[in-house]
């Protein structure tokens, strides 16, 4: 069974990945990896096939197992699985650090890089080795023994804390509900949203409706519910998750974890000779230093500030005059904004949703990808899955070749982490002994269908689907056979969002969006006048939305720099003093559920969304210049960006595709701020 769980050439056997099987399987792959490392240190080979490929094979086997376990932990969590995952994660981090800090193994790779034949190797082989040597250095391999041991201990504890942080957010999300028995309390919600809340009630054996803190439920209430008290209660519960405040105050509190995480990151950065965690983070990114990133963010804030202030003043005036809300509060902003958008642009979000039943959206999605890249996704029913909602597809190229695979899981449910993401299930690998095709997970949290209504997506959710599709394509289009630098692996983190944000912009094309539509229940396509209204409203409150992203990015950088102190609430309030036009109450605890930076890959790097948007907005202009859904441009983007992995820099990739460097003007135009 262990071989089955760790075989990179086969798809994950999810039915076999039960909590009791995880530790024995991890034991086996770690022992095999340790034996490989021991042989390399003893033999001191200098040929690529002897020094690198055995290490890559054993590392890939570990990743094949752990990607499956981590995926189940994210989409089908149970208390037993969570415990097994946490225990295995701690062991895996410790084992990884032991390897990354093994000076004798580092010397093997350094000798390989210094060998006479190294320069004759294929580019991907050379870059894989060079990245590994860099990663050894950033893992403390050159430190003195005591410092090296301390760095390893820190890494294990950080992993445990990050897991604990994410689990606390999930637990807090699951813990709070409001049972509604009076349908009048849900006035303003669409029938589809009411059906979603009714399904949540039935799942709990209750009559009526249940409001939860899962994203579709929160968005429905804060955007459409006319009852101000309900909006306030949901806002408070959501905004205080996993903190010392709110209805579950102290029960899942992440305060101590945040303090410990950042303290350990500072200590680890110092051990490696970096001034702070930001300098450590930027060592592998496009941005040269914290000063340049801060200047970039403040430049955007300066450009967005006046429009955002006008937007907020406009919203306050509308709320007072038309809604009778004289003291606009944060829990009113989404509701008032929706009503103002309706009044100014005749956009009713429920009306828009009616045109995007998920089956029609997915049909248009398939068509877009075939027109852009010549690929098709063909469903299979012989693949082991983790839930009835999940599906598997073979990705088939224009010549009929199966070149990759895709798992799709679209709907929110209990035990599933919130948000939307793409992860690697299997890498592309060809080392002469083993071959595997790249396989990705694409996961969303859309409101599920009800007994009477299909899943209906908002336009924002269509944008989310295309965003994650960009990440997916980056993984599956790779032509790099070295897993450590194939797909998005090894790509500078502040360029990773380039493909995803570029794909978003196709959701604003008339032909593409009409092709993804089909009204429920009439099947009528998106009307031209509604599309025109959506385009007219595209930059509605864009200044406010851009400032919100700047706020998150500035908080992340300044908190990790430590220049404003070490209390996250003090730092977020200082950032809001500088850039915010929407001011949450003092009890709001945004940092306590900021999983991107405390339990994800965006620590000291949340700015990456905006940094990469400069590339994506400008890159999309080439599609626009070619008529938008242009196959030749799609092939160029695939060849120069998506297929390259980390074999060359993202700046070089962009230059090869755009035939020049990036222009900030495209990002400003994307937000209506040019």
PAKE-566065 format. One record per residue (C-alpha): x, y, z; residue in one letter. Coordinates in pm, whole numbers, plus 50000, padded with zeros to 5 digits. Example, Ala and Ser with C-alpha at 12.3 -4.5 7.8 and 13.67 -1.06 7.14 Angstrom:
// residues 2
512304955050780A 513674989450714S 
//
This chain:
// residues 674
500005000050000X 502875024050075X 504185020349721X 500745028949589X 500505060349802X 503945072649696X 503995063249328X 504385095649133X 503495077948808X 499955069748932X 497085091649045X 496485094349421X 494445065549572X 492305087749793X 490255059349938X 493455044450077X 494685076850235X 493135071150576X 494645086150891X 496165053451012X 497955048050680X 499705081750673X 502455076250931X 503605042150794X 503695055750439X 505665086150551X 508055063550743X 508755043750428X 509475073050198X 511595090950456X 513675059550515X 514145055550140X 515175091650112X 517655088650400X 519185058050235X 519555076949907X 521255106050081X 523605082150262X 524615065649933X 525295099149770X 527445110950058X 529375078550059X 529875076149681X 530465113449612X 529305110649249X 529795140549018X 527735129448716X 524205143748696X 522585109548654X 524325096448964X 524335127149188X 521035144049109X 518505119448972X 518445095549272X 517855125349502X 515125138649277X 513365104749260X 513225100249636X 512175136449694X 509405133449437X 508085102049608X 507755121549934X 505965149649754X 503615125349581X 502475112549918X 502305145550097X 500515165149828X 497695139549850X 497535140650230X 497625178750236X 494935180549973X 492595158150173X 493325178850482X 492155209650286X 489035195550119X 487775167250341X 489105174150688X 488295153550996X 489715155051345X 491645122651284X 493015134150949X 494005167551094X 495965150851373X 497695127151133X 498525155850898X 499905177751176X 502105149751311X 503345140850964X 503965176950870X 506195181751174X 508185150551086X 508435160750724X 509695195650802X 512275181351042X 513435155950785X 513575182350513X 515615205550730X 518005177250814X 518635172050444X 518805209050359X 521375213950635X 523485183550546X 526855198650452X 528135166250304X 525145163950067X 525565200749982X 529175193149891X 527995165949651X 525785190749469X 528455217649477X 530935193049322X 528375184749055X 527955221748975X 531735225748957X 532315195148738X 533655198848385X 530495184648228X 528015206148419X 527985234148161X 527005209247890X 523855197748070X 520405208947952X 519305242148097X 516635226848323X 519125202748477X 521575230648554X 518935253948698X 517505226148918X 520925220249074X 521615257549112X 518265263349282X 518915234249517X 522285248749616X 520655282449680X 517945265849890X 520555247550095X 522155281050173X 518825296750269X 518155266850497X 521285273750699X 523685247550563X 526625271450610X 525785280050971X 527775268151268X 526375236051423X 524485252651709X 522955279051483X 522115252751222X 520315231651482X 518425262151607X 517335271051254X 516005235851207X 514085237351533X 512575270551431X 511485256351096X 509665227351260X 507935249951509X 506905274451236X 505295246151044X 503355235251352X 502265270851424X 501115276551066X 499065244651075X 497605255051408X 496765289551272X 494885275250972X 493075249651187X 491945276651429X 490505297051143X 488705266651005X 487385257151350X 486195292651414X 484495293151074X 482695260651148X 481765269851506X 479505299851448X 476045297651294X 472785316351323X 469585296351293X 466885316951122X 463235306751152X 461655339251036X 462075342550661X 461535379950688X 465005382750838X 466405372050500X 464635398950299X 466815409650007X 468455375849952X 467805358049623X 465965325149603X 469285307949526X 470885322349840X 467875312950051X 468075277749911X 471745276150009X 470935286250366X 467995262150377X 470315233950267X 472705243350550X 469775240250793X 468705206250660X 472275193750686X 472055201551059X 468605186151100X 466935220051140X 463995237650983X 464285271950828X 467685285550735X 471205285550879X 473685313550819X 477315302250843X 480735318450814X 481555300550490X 482275326150222X 479125321650008X 476925326250313X 478835356550442X 478835372950098X 475105367350056X 474225383450390X 476655412750375X 475715421150017X 471965415550007X 470385412150353X 468175441750430X 468225434350803X 471015455950940X 471245436451264X 471865403851079X 474565420350872X 476225433751186X 476205399851359X 477685381751059X 480295409151008X 481365407151371X 481535369151378X 483495367851052X 485795396851138X 486725383051481X 487325346751385X 490135329751577X 490725359951801X 490255373952147X 487095392652050X 483665385051910X 481085358251987X 483735330952029X 486275353452200X 489345334152311X 488045300252201X 490245297051891X 492495326951954X 495465330351716X 497035359351908X 499845339252063X 500495320951736X 500885353651547X 503375366751801X 505355334651800X 505335330851421X 506725365451361X 509275362851643X 510575330151499X 510695344351147X 512785373351275X 515115349751457X 515495326951153X 516205356550926X 518845368851167X 520545334951179X 520915336150799X 522345371150810X 519255389850692X 518135421850860X 514525410450888X 512025385250746X 511285408250452X 514885408250332X 514915370350372X 511705367050172X 512885389849891X 516055369149840X 514065346749601X 511695372549451X 511745397649167X 511525428449390X 515015440349490X 514355453549840X 511695464350089X 512165501050011X 511245496249648X 508195475349736X 506995500949991X 507485528749737X 505515508849479X 502635503049721X 502545539149839X 502625551249481X 499515530449410X 497905542549731X 498585578549633X 496955573549294X 493935555749442X 493395577249750X 491445606349600X 489175584149388X 488565561749690X 487655591149910X 485195603549646X 483715568549620X 483285566249995X 481725600650022X 479365591549740X 478415559249917X 477745577050247X 475535602750076X 473595575849891X 473155554750206X 471785584450396X 469505597450121X 468205564849973X 468635538250241X 468055558050558X 471505548650693X 472935580550839X 475865563751013X 477315540550748X 479165511950920X 481505485750771X 478735459450780X 476635483050567X 479255489250298X 478645458050091X 474875462150106X 474925499350031X 477465494249752X 475245468349587X 472255491649605X 474295520949471X 475625499249188X 472055489749103X 470975526149108X 473875539348900X 474375510648660X 471165490448689X 473235460648803X 471365435949020X 473755409049138X 470935383849160X 470035391548800X 473635386548693X 473875353648879X 470855340848693X 472855341048372X 475735320248508X 474595285348611X 477755265848671X 477235240948387X 476995268848131X 480005286248282X 482055254548258X 480965248547899X 482185283547809X 485355277248009X 486105246247804X 485475265647482X 487735294547582X 490655271847663X 490275253047337X 490175285347138X 493135300647322X 495415270647359X 493945242647149X 493365220247452X 490365200047568X 489455186347911X 487745152547889X 486055138948201X 486925104348335X 484865083348573X 487505057148658X 489555079248892X 489425077449272X 487975109649421X 487425123449772X 483845136549738X 480915133449496X 481395170149400X 484905163649268X 485675154548907X 488765144348711X 489705154048355X 492385143648109X 493945174147944X 494305167247572X 496475187847340X 495625198546987X 497345167746845X 495195144347057X 497895137047315X 496995134947683X 499555158647833X 498215164848186X 495355159448429X 493045181248636X 490975175848952X 488085200348991X 486205206849318X 483945237249299X 481575238549599X 481785249449962X 480965223750230X 481795215550593X 485335202950642X 486645222050341X 489025251350374X 487645284350249X 488885303349946X 490015291749605X 493365276949510X 495385255049278X 497895229149399X 500145203849237X 498935167749256X 501645152349037X 504635168948868X 505895164848518X 508845141048546X 511045122448301X 514285109748445X 514795079648224X 513485055448488X 510125071548567X 507775093848373X 504715112548494X 502435139148353X 501595170648548X 498295169248738X 496745198648924X 493955204549176X 491645234149106X 489485241449410X 486795267849467X 484115274249727X 481045283649527X 477575280049675X 476425244649591X 473255236849395X 470025231449585X 467255206649519X 465525231949295X 468255255449173X 471605248949004X 474725265549138X 474595301449015X 477845320949001X 478355357949045X 480515375248789X 483165378349058X 483115340549094X 483525336648718X 486585359048753X 487805336949041X 487425305848826X 489505321448548X 492075333548801X 492615298448934X 492635285548576X 495715306748513X 497505289948803X 496325256248675X 497685262548325X 501005273348473X 501235239248637X 500015216748358X 501605234248057X 505095229848194X 507645214047963X 510215211048239X 511025175448349X 512685185748676X 509835188348933X 511615213049161X 511575239748888X 508585228648678X 505175245448673X 505115272748937X 507805255749149X 510815278249185X 509155307349006X 509635340649185X 506645344249416X 505935379949307X 505495367548949X 503355336849025X 500135357048987X 500945367848631X 499065339448454X 496145339848698X 495505377148681X 495935377548304X 493255350848265X 490865371548480X 490605398148213X 488935374347969X 485905376148198X 485385411848075X 485115402947706X 481635402947555X 482135371547347X 483825351647622X 481315361047890X 478325355347664X 479755321247580X 479865312747950X 476235323048009X 472815307247979X 470005319948198X 468355297648455X 465735286948370X 465355301648019X 468865293547882X 468965328347724X 472505342047679X 473745372747862X 471865402447708X 474035428847537X 472545456647747X 473375438448073X 476935432647956X 477215469547869X 476015478548217X 478555454648371X 481345470748169X 480175505248273X 480315493548634X 483675475748603X 485565503148782X 482825509349037X 484635516349366X 487945505349210X 489825530749419X 488415515749739X 489215480349625X 492775489149526X 493405506449859X 492155475150038X 494785454149861X 497455480049941X 496315479150305X 496815441550327X 500205443150154X 501475471950368X 500375454550686X 502245423050584X 505485441750505X 505445466150796X 504525439551050X 507385417450935X 509785446950919X 508905455251280X 509295492651228X 505865499651380X 506195475151666X 505195439151714X 501475441851796X 499465432651484X 496525454451586X 498765484851636X 500325478951294X 497055473751107X 495595505051267X 498675525251163X 498355512250809X 494685521650805X 495615556450927X 497765559050615X 495595543750343X 492125532050451X 488845549150370X 486775521350531X 487625519050900X 486585487051083X 485685489451455X 488465486551711X 487335451151795X 487885438951439X 490655412951417X 491595409451051X 495165396851120X 493895367051318X 492425350551008X 494995363350755X 495955328350645X 497815340650337X 500705353250548X 500455332450867X 499545298650717X 500275302450347X 503075311850114X 502645349650117X 504575359750431X 506405392350351X 505055387450002X 501375396949990X 502465426449775X 503025400049504X 499405402649389X 499885439149295X 503475435149176X 502465407048941X 499425426848828X 501775451148657X 502965421648447X 499535406248392X 497765438448294X 500475447048045X 500725411247921X 496985410547853X 497435440447625X 499195417847375X 496045396347357X 493955427847311X 496205439847031X 495775406146856X 491985405946882X 491815389947231X 490975352947195X 493865347046959X 495405312746925X 498825325046811X 499065348347110X 497905320347338X 500615297647201X 503215324947252X 502085329647613X 502195292147664X 505665289047512X 507345319347667X 505715320048013X 503575290148108X 505855262347982X 509125275848121X 508845268748490X 511785284848668X 514315276948394X 514715314048334X 513715345248525X 510165358148517X 511495391348390X 513045373248093X 509825353648038X 507795385448031X 510245402947799X 510185373347560X 506385374147550X 505785411747548X 508985420247356X 509765447547612X 509655454147984X 506395459848179X 504525492848186X 502705504248502X 500145522548291X 498315490648204X 497675482948572X 496345518248631X 494065514848330X 492865481048459X 491645498848772X 490305529148589X 493035551348735X 495075559248422X 
//
